[in-house]
């Protein structure tokens, strides 16, 4: 496994492209079939998989992840921030304490 924090952006892109190609091949998809499925051009897919795409659009990246079943992994990449204790206490204090009928 690559240690991304020690790699340049270019090397990270190259590593991700190689990994992505492995997933695509495992799914028995050609670059053309993947392009048809995602709307991402064959040229963009080829450049990503070879590490020569220095500016793969995020929307394209999301569609490629979706196509190979890895879209849920984005949640691990950028998880939601946990709610702080102060915010939780504030929310608890705003809960209904009783019900009144007039």
KAKAZI-V957123 format. One line per field, one symbol per residue. ss: DSSP state (H for helix, E for strand, L for the rest). psi: psi as a letter, one per 30 degrees, with the letter a starting at -180 (. if undefined). A space follows every 50 residues. Layout:
# KAKAZI-V957123
ss = ???
psi = ???
This chain:
# KAKAZI-V957123
ss = LLLHHHLLHHHHHHHHHHHHHHHHHHLLLLHHHHHHHHLLLHHHHHHHHH LLLLLLLHHHHHHHHHHLLLHHHHHHHLLLLLLLHHHHHHHHHLLLLLLL LL
psi = kkjefflleeeeeeeeeeeeeeeeeeghkleeeeeeefgkleeeeeeeff ggjfikkeeeeeeeeefgggefffeeeilkklkleeeeeeeeffkkflkk k.
